[in-house]
């Protein structure tokens, strides 16, 4: 069974860019499910092996989403991406090894490194 990655992103263009980069990095080694709101993600009642999350989504401000991610990362690793230059790194410092700060849209070296780390250390895929 393929690992499942959840992506929380409400802005269509960012979602498209993220999807493009995930496809390039992972090809078909994972199943990716997209959520447009924090409420939709919470209501899914499904599990994943990795969550890639924006901080500002339509139904949640960055601070609220950040609090959710700090709880979520207790059982699932999280890659945080945001146009905010500081909050993702603050979250990474609060939960080292469980939260990874990365570039928005999945188009940077930190994002690629975090995905590769997840795939090789968590799943050996």
Beta strands, then each sheet from edge to edge (+ up, - down):
strand 1: 3-8
strand 2: 30-35
strand 3: 50-54
strand 4: 77-81
strand 5: 99-102
sheet 1: 2+ 1+ 3+ 4+ 5+
end
